[in-house]
Amino acid sequence: MIKKLTITSLTALSLLLVTAQAEGMKCQSGKCGAGMMKQAKQGNKMQKKKMGSPFLIKQGLPHLTKMLMKNWDDAKLALTPEQKEKLLVVRKETMGSVTTLKPQIMALTKEIVQASKAGTKAADLKAKVEKLASLEAEATMTHLKCIEDSKAALKPEQMAYLMEKRKAQRAMKKAGKMQGMKCDSGKCAGNK
């Protein structure tokens, strides 16, 4: 018994050493695993962010009132006092609804996941899943109404400016992520 345990431990240790050595060789050739680790961490953050979203549609829809708050006094956006007043009402209604729904959605999600891991049959979870879908649909409809109401309060040129600014920010964010990645030629992320 002790022999088997010792052999198993030595085998595991040697596998770890070989893996570490191979990783070291990659680093010497400019293909370090650090970039991969960073990517994995960013992937985990994105996954957690999606898991924390109360909406059915996790990506793609703009959070207009959030964007507007960040650009509230932007001279190019030029929001009038009347527009600001309308937009504050939209934000208050939206946030009120979503902040009420989100804890319910997160708790129900956690409950379903734990029950599934514990071996509860899918058929027994059906009612909870349907309730979760209903809550997420309600949150998504609130989000869609927020977008609609925000657009109605803005002039077309203001909306175009906001969307152009969003596009530019996303491009910068993407460029930053791309720079952090390693590439096969070894010319990325400072390996020039």
C-alpha positions in Angstrom: 0.0 0.0 0.0 2.8 2.4 1.0 4.7 1.5 -2.2 1.7 2.3 -4.4 1.2 5.6 -2.6 4.9 6.5 -3.0 5.0 5.5 -6.7 1.8 7.5 -7.3 3.2 10.6 -5.5 6.5 10.4 -7.4 4.7 10.0 -10.7 2.5 13.1 -10.0 5.6 15.1 -8.9 7.5 14.1 -12.1 4.6 15.2 -14.2 4.5 18.5 -12.5 8.2 19.0 -13.0 8.0 18.0 -16.7 5.1 20.5 -17.2 7.0 23.3 -15.4 10.2 22.5 -17.5 8.2 22.6 -20.7 6.6 25.9 -19.6 10.1 27.3 -18.9 11.2 26.3 -22.4 8.2 28.2 -23.8 9.3 31.3 -21.9 12.8 31.1 -23.3 11.2 31.1 -26.8 9.0 34.1 -26.0 5.8 32.1 -25.5 5.4 32.3 -21.7 2.4 30.9 -19.9 2.0 34.2 -18.1 -0.1 35.5 -20.9 -2.2 32.4 -20.9 -2.7 32.7 -17.1 -3.8 36.4 -17.6 -6.2 35.3 -20.3 -7.7 32.6 -18.1 -8.1 35.1 -15.2 -9.8 37.6 -17.6 -12.0 34.8 -18.9 -13.0 33.9 -15.3 -13.9 37.5 -14.6 -16.0 37.7 -17.7 -17.8 34.5 -16.8 -18.5 35.8 -13.3 -19.7 39.0 -14.7 -22.1 37.1 -17.0 -23.2 34.9 -14.0 -24.0 38.1 -12.0 -26.1 39.6 -14.8 -29.9 39.4 -14.1 -30.7 39.7 -17.8 -31.6 37.0 -20.4 -29.4 38.8 -22.9 -26.0 39.0 -21.3 -24.2 41.0 -23.9 -24.8 43.3 -26.8 -27.5 45.7 -25.3 -26.1 49.1 -24.2 -26.6 50.3 -20.7 -27.6 53.7 -21.8 -28.4 55.4 -18.5 -25.0 54.3 -17.2 -23.3 55.6 -20.3 -25.2 58.9 -20.0 -24.3 59.3 -16.3 -20.6 59.0 -17.3 -21.1 61.6 -20.0 -23.6 63.8 -18.1 -21.8 67.1 -18.6 -20.1 66.3 -21.9 -20.2 69.4 -24.0 -20.5 67.4 -27.2 -23.4 65.4 -25.9 -25.1 68.7 -24.7 -27.9 67.3 -22.6 -30.6 69.9 -21.8 -32.0 70.3 -18.3 -35.3 68.8 -19.5 -33.5 65.8 -21.0 -31.5 65.3 -17.8 -34.7 65.3 -15.8 -36.4 62.7 -18.1 -33.2 60.5 -18.0 -33.0 60.6 -14.2 -36.6 59.3 -14.0 -35.8 56.5 -16.5 -32.7 55.6 -14.5 -34.5 55.6 -11.2 -37.3 53.4 -12.5 -34.9 51.0 -14.2 -32.5 50.7 -11.2 -35.4 50.3 -8.8 -36.8 47.4 -10.8 -33.5 45.7 -11.5 -32.2 46.0 -7.9 -35.4 44.3 -6.7 -35.1 41.5 -9.3 -31.4 40.8 -9.2 -31.2 39.4 -5.6 -34.1 37.1 -6.4 -32.5 35.9 -9.6 -29.1 35.3 -8.0 -30.6 33.4 -5.1 -32.7 31.2 -7.4 -29.7 30.6 -9.7 -27.6 29.5 -6.7 -30.4 27.3 -5.4 -30.8 25.5 -8.8 -27.0 25.0 -9.2 -26.7 23.6 -5.7 -29.7 21.3 -6.2 -28.3 20.1 -9.5 -24.9 19.4 -8.0 -26.6 17.5 -5.1 -28.3 15.2 -7.7 -31.8 16.7 -7.9 -33.4 15.5 -11.2 -34.0 18.0 -13.9 -37.7 17.4 -13.9 -37.8 18.3 -10.2 -36.1 21.6 -10.9 -38.4 22.6 -13.8 -40.7 24.9 -11.8 -37.6 26.8 -10.4 -36.1 27.1 -13.8 -39.3 28.5 -15.2 -39.5 31.0 -12.4 -35.9 32.0 -13.0 -36.6 32.5 -16.7 -39.6 34.6 -15.9 -37.6 36.8 -13.5 -34.8 37.2 -16.1 -37.3 38.0 -18.8 -38.8 40.7 -16.6 -35.4 42.2 -15.9 -34.6 42.1 -19.7 -37.9 43.8 -20.5 -37.0 46.5 -18.0 -33.6 46.9 -19.7 -35.2 47.2 -23.1 -37.8 49.7 -21.9 -34.9 51.7 -20.4 -33.1 51.8 -23.8 -36.4 52.8 -25.5 -37.1 55.6 -23.0 -33.5 56.9 -23.1 -33.5 57.0 -26.9 -36.9 58.8 -26.8 -35.3 61.5 -24.6 -32.3 62.0 -26.8 -32.0 63.7 -30.2 -30.7 61.4 -33.0 -27.4 63.2 -33.1 -26.9 62.7 -29.4 -27.7 59.0 -29.7 -25.2 58.7 -32.6 -22.5 60.5 -30.6 -23.1 58.2 -27.6 -23.0 55.0 -29.7 -19.8 56.3 -31.5 -18.2 56.9 -28.1 -19.2 53.4 -27.0 -17.7 51.9 -30.1 -14.5 53.7 -29.6 -14.3 52.6 -25.9 -14.9 49.0 -26.9 -12.2 49.2 -29.6 -9.7 50.6 -27.0 -10.6 47.9 -24.5 -10.2 45.2 -27.2 -6.8 46.6 -28.3 -5.7 46.5 -24.7 -6.6 42.9 -24.4 -5.0 42.0 -27.7 -1.7 43.7 -26.6 -1.6 41.5 -23.5 -1.8 38.3 -25.4 1.1 36.4 -26.7 1.3 35.5 -30.4 3.0 32.7 -32.2 5.6 35.0 -33.8 6.7 36.3 -30.4 6.2 39.9 -31.5 3.2 40.6 -29.2 3.2 42.2 -25.7 6.7 43.7 -25.8 8.5 40.7 -27.3 9.5 42.8 -30.4 
